[in-house]
Amino acid sequence: KLPSDSFKYLGWCDIEEHDVRGNQLRCPRVREGPSEEELFFRREEHTLKKRKQVTETEKWEKRLQENWENCAELNLSFQDLGDLYQVENFKRILRRLIRVEKLWLVDNSLTDLSAIRLPRCRELNVNKNHFKSFKQLPKIPQIQHLSLAENNIMTLSGISDFRHTPLESLILKRNPCEFQERYRQLVFSSLPNLKMLDGIPKLPEDCSPPDIRFFYKMCTIL
């Protein structure tokens, strides 16, 4: 075993004798370690220190050390949220990100963040998750750049909720909705202020009337 073996399931905040705060980190590990029961079945119960009773003072000190409220740029990708309690702890942290402007949540198996509000977030990357609808995204009133590649968004229903945001760039690559007929035209008609979709700037044909575009796409079989 390596000397660091006893620390492999600890979050940065649980390591003693340091004064690093959450807003000083860019890619912190926030996933909580496995439960004692799971470690027992893995025969790794020795790796988790016995949990002691946490006082209110210690809870407050941990909250101050995490300091999520002052994070402006944060990468919480690849957290491997394998259990429900880990997902709940993850959402607890997201609820505290009241000042974050750039946030990456890539490949976390997320399904629903509709109860989360990120009031200052301008750039959000939630690629490679399990979102099925725009309604499952967090509230992001100041969003400018949103990346949703490789999710499972079936339709464009709910996309108009972003109509009154400053959204300029949207990525929906490798979602089922990408194969919807007149996909680009429908997106730009729902979001008039959008400038770029899937890395391609808004083109004149993206703004053409539906009947004209449909005419050009018709195929007559004799």
N, C-alpha and C positions, 0 to 999 in steps of 0.2 A: 504494500500500500504506500501511496505517496504521503508525504507529511501534510498535504492539504486535504487528504481524504475526508477528514471530519468536517470540512467546511463546504463540501460540494453541494449540499442542499440548502445552504444559508443564503439569504438575500444580503445585499450589501449593507443594509441597515442593521442587520443582526450581528455583524462582526464588531467586536468590542474595540475600544481604544482608537477611534478615529472620529474626525469631525466633518467628514464629507457630507454635503447636503444634496438633496435631490436635484435642485436647479443647477448644480455644478456638473451633473452627469449628462451624457448624451444618449447612452445605450445601457441603462441600468437593468439588472435582472430583478424583476418584481414577482416572478412566479414563486409561490410558496412551495416548500419541499413536500414530499409525500407524507401522508398521514402515518401515525405510528403503526396502525394496522397493516398498511401496505408495506411498510418497511419490514415488519415481522415476517410477512409472507416472502419477501425478497431475501430474508435472512440478513438484513442490513440494519437491524434496530440499533446497533452500536453507533451508527453514523449520526443519529439525531439525539441531541442532548435532551435530557429530561425537561419537560416543560414546567416552568415554575409559575406560580401565581403572579400575574402582572398587576402592579399597582396602578392607580389612576395617574400618579406622577410619572411613572415610566411610560404609560400610554401617551401622555402629553409630550414628554421629551422625544419620543419616537415621531410623533406628528410634526414637531418642530424640525427634527432632523430631516425627515422626508421633504418637507418644504415644497410640495408639488404646486402650491398656489403661485409660486414665483417662476415656474418653468416657462420659458418662451419657445424652446425648441427641444423636442424629445423623440427618441426612437424606442418604441416598446414592441418591436417586431420579434418573431420567432421565440415567443415566451413558453411554448409547449404547455398550454393550459389544459391539462389532462383531466382535472377533476372540477366538480361544481364549485367547491370552496375556493379554488384558485381563480375561477372565472369571476366570482363575487368579489374577491380581493382586487382583481384587475379593474373591475368596474368602480370599486371604491376609489381607486387612484384616478381613474378618468374623471370622476365627478369633481375632483379637486383641481383639475387643470383649467382654472378660470382665466389664466393669462396666456396659455399656450397658443402660439401662432403657426408653428409647423409641427406636425405630428405624423409619425409613421407607425402603423399597426399591421404590418404585413404578416401573413401566414400565422394567424392566431386562432383559426377555426371559429371566428366570431360569427354569430347568427343574428343578434338583435342588440343594437345600442340606442334604441329609440328613446330610452329614458335618460340618456346622457346629453348634456348641453355644453358645447364648447364655444362660448360667446365671442372669442377673439381669433379663432382658428381661421387662417387664410389658406393653408395648404394641408390637405389630408390625404394620406395614402393608405388605403385599406385593401390593397391587392391580395389575392390568394386567400380569401376568407369564404364564408358560406352565406353571404347575404342573398336573399331571394327577391328583395323589393327595396325601392328607394325609401319606403316608409320605415325600414329597419335601421336606417342610418341615424347618427346622432344629429341633434339640432346644431346647425353650423351657419348662422345668419351672415357671417362675414367671409364666407368661403370664396376663394378666387380660383384655386386649382384643386380639383378632386380626381383621384385615381381609383377606379373600381375594377381594374382588370382581373380576370380569372375569378369571378364570383359566379353566382347562379341566378342572376337577374333575368327573369323570363320576359317581362314586358316593360314598356316605358311608362306604365301607370305610376303616378306619383312624382314623375320628374318635374312637373310644373311647379312643385313646391319650391324649387330653386329659382323660380322666375324673378323673384324680388330680392335675390342675393347678387353680389358682384361677381358671380361665377364667370370666368373667362375661358378656362380650359377644363375639359372633361375627357376622361379615358374610360371606355367601356369595352375594350378589346376582350375577346374570349368570354363574353357573356352570351347566353341564348338570344337576348334581345337584339344583338348585333345583326342577326339574320332576318329580322323583321323587314317586310317590304317597305321601301321608302324610308329606311332607318335614319339616314342623315337628315333628310328633310323634316321628318317628324321631330327629331331632337332640336334642330335649330328653330322650328316654328314654336316649340314649347319654351325655348330659352333664347329670346331675341338678342340678348346681350352676349351670348356665347361667341367666342372668337375662334376656338380650336376644338375639334373633336377627334379623339384617337390619334393625336399628333399631326392632324391635317388641318390647315387653316380653313375657315369658312369660304366656300367657293360659290360662284354665281348660281350654279345649278342647284345648290343646297337651298336657295331661296326661291326657286321657280315654283309657279302654281302647281298643285298636285296633278291636275288633269294633263298638263303639258308633259310632266315627267312620266306619268303613266303611259301617255301615248308613245313616247320614245322606247318604253320598255315592253310594249306589246309585241307579241309574237303570233302571227297568223299561221295556223296549220291547215293545209288544204288536203 
